[in-house]
């Protein structure tokens, strides 16, 4: 188990997920029981419905689509061998991770877009997406060529749309990674995850790794806290939204990505004294930046060279990532660096299938 940002993470809760979620579902079937001051009187149908609500929107594709080839076994779509299937758009469309943040206008990325345009010899346009599913459809449909997807959404982008992760924000030594944190408003009487019992827990999105799945497992494993049985829950649909509403004392507890929290504090979007972290996990790879698999070779190579050689100092990305220690883009190995995330997705899918088979 390592805390080094650049190492391949071994999230200790992964082993638990395969067991904890099915066990939690099975435990829900009890007719009634008590523990502490919390009454557990939930029927089997109610508990299955709860888990279906929480897992029902999970649409992670667990393996590479049959329409792709993977001759080298790197778990990524190979570029088409037929030149007629390669694309050479007149304009390259770029997007960062889909976000509902009102101030997300792409200005921070303009210096990078200019560098890409100069390298590729084509105009590069910034496209904002507020919905990850819409962003994924654009990549599949050939309307998006360079993109970034969050940690939890990267495997689905790889498997269903031929996304090729190239790099992630990292520090000067090439280290990268972030932690999942559970945060509460400053002064809250929630001092540790166990105190969430009887309260409301806010997650970000159904496909979020740090904002949802990792936190769900933590609460089940370490504190025997199951959704609905022990706490109410909901989605904010954005890390920024969760952080701002925790700071404003509008949420009781929320799971968020630690790097986003650091950046928002550094940018002055939230006051560090307004938020308290009551739990911090081991590291995960951050959201990946890459391209669609079927671009012409010179475009793919030019994109990778520009991204991995790009320094943030003096550019719009210095402010964007500097608050969380990012100084450049660091090359990643999808097969190794996303291993823990794929294992979480596989376990969640297994539980979902078991729930469906119980009908």
ABEGO torsion letter per residue (X at the ends): XBABAABBBBBAAAAAAAAAAAAAAAAAABABBBBEABBBBBBAAAAAAAAAAAAAABABBABBBAABBBAAGAGBBBBBABAAABBBBABBBBBBBBBABAABAGAAAAAAAAAAAAAAGBBBBBBBBABAAAAAAAAAAGABABBBBBAAAAAAAAAAAGBBBABBBBBAAGBBEBBBBBBBBBGBABABAAAABGBBBBBABAABAAAAAAAAAAAAAAAGBBBGAABBBBBAGEAAAAAAAAAAGABABBBBBAAAAAAAAAAGABBAAABBBABBBBBBBBBBBBBBAABBAAAAAAAAAAAAABBABGBAAAAAAAAAGBABBBBBBAAAAAAAAAAAAAAAAAAAAAAAAAX
